[in-house]
Structure formats: structure tokens, C-alpha cells
Amino acid sequence: MDKIDAHALRKILARNMRIRRAELDITQEEVALRTGLTQAYLSGIEREKRNVSLDNIQKIATALETTGSALLHIR
């Protein structure tokens, strides 16, 4: 397996979150309501500024009706 650095993982997660939100046609605010996380925190993740925990990746995945592994998958 190729080594992927932390910045690359943040970039993959951010891209996949944006894509999945677009597929579901929902806003960051809706994801915030579904997860209990703030819209500002989610924005930071999507801008690759936040280092997100596995617990929060799972919350986000559930809100986006997908899996944590799908959010971290290189498309």
C-alpha cells in the first residue's frame, strides 16, 4: 500500500465530503444538524484546515449516508 501523508488524507476527506453533500443536495448547516458538530468545524474540515478525529469522521459519514472508509477513499 502506498504511503499517504496526513495532508493528503485531509484533502481526500474534504473532497469526498463536498462531493457527497452535492450528491445529497445538502448544506454544511444540514450536516451540522445531523452530526451535532458546528458548521464552522465542518467548513474547516472541507477547507483542509482541521485535523478530524475518527469519531467525527464516523458522525459525518452517517450524516452523509455513507461510510468512513468511503470518505477516505481516493476517487
N, C-alpha and C positions, 0 to 999 in steps of 0.2 A: 504494500500500500504506500502511495506517495505521501510524503510529509506535507502537511498543510499548517501554516502558521496561524496564530490567533487572529491576526488582522484579516487574513483570507477567510477564516470562518465567520468573522463578523460581517464581511462583505457578502458572503453566500447567504447567511441568515437574513440580512437586510433585504437583499434582492428577492429572496423567496417569500418573505413576508409581504412585500409590496405586490408581487405577482399574485399571491393567494388572496390578498384583500381585494385586488382588482377583479379576480375571478368571482369572488363572492359579492362584489359591489358594496363593500362596507368601508367605513372610515376608521381612522385610528381611534376616534372617540367611541365608536361601537366596540372595537376590540378592547378598549379600556373598560367599558361597562361589563363586557363578558369576562374579563380576567381579574378585575379589581386592581389593576395597575393603572398608573396615570397616563394620560395621553402624552405628556411631556417625556416620560420614561420611554414609551413606545417610539416616539419620534426620535429620541436619542439612539435607540437600537437601529431604527431604519436609516439613520444618518451615520451609522457605524461608530458612534461616539460612546456607546455604553457597552460594558462587559456584562453580559447577561448570565444568570445562573441557570443550571439545568432545570430547576423547579419552575422558573419563569418561562423557559422555552416550552415546557410542557403545558403551562397555562395558556400560552399564546397559541400553541398547536391546537389545543382543544377548542379555543375560541375561533380558530380559523378552520375548524373541521378537518384537521389533518394530523400528522404525527410529527413528533420532534425530529425524527430521522429524515422525514421529507423536507423539513425546513432547513436542514443542514446538508441536503443532497446537492451536489453540483449538477446543474441543468445544462 
